[in-house]
Amino acid sequence: MPNIKTAADPNQALALTAKMKSASVLETIMRTYVVQNVNMNLVGVQPADFVIQPDLRNFDITEFSRADEMSSIGAETTIDLMPTLERLLSGVDDKLFIRSL
């Protein structure tokens, strides 16, 4: 066994990777594309005051047939975050969101 110096026990790390399913060619290409986009988008996202990131961890990268579910999660996340966004924007211009009494 190679001399691996990590915070995790090398035996546990090897056991974790041994249980992973092998990715198809399409999954590998798509994951590469996602990693590239995330790294490229960081330049544009870093200066953002507000970023909406729906939790899509339960979806595989190739599950195009579940796009409606993903879209719904994105819409729900956006609706849930609207009060926070309104609060932030009203700090910039208090007339943006006039509330009727």
ABEGO torsion letter per residue (X at the ends): XBBBBBABBAAAAAAAAAABBBBBAAAAAAAAAAAAAAAAAAAAAAABABBBBBBAAABBAABAAAAAAAAAAAAAAAAAAAAAAAAAAAAABAAABBBBX
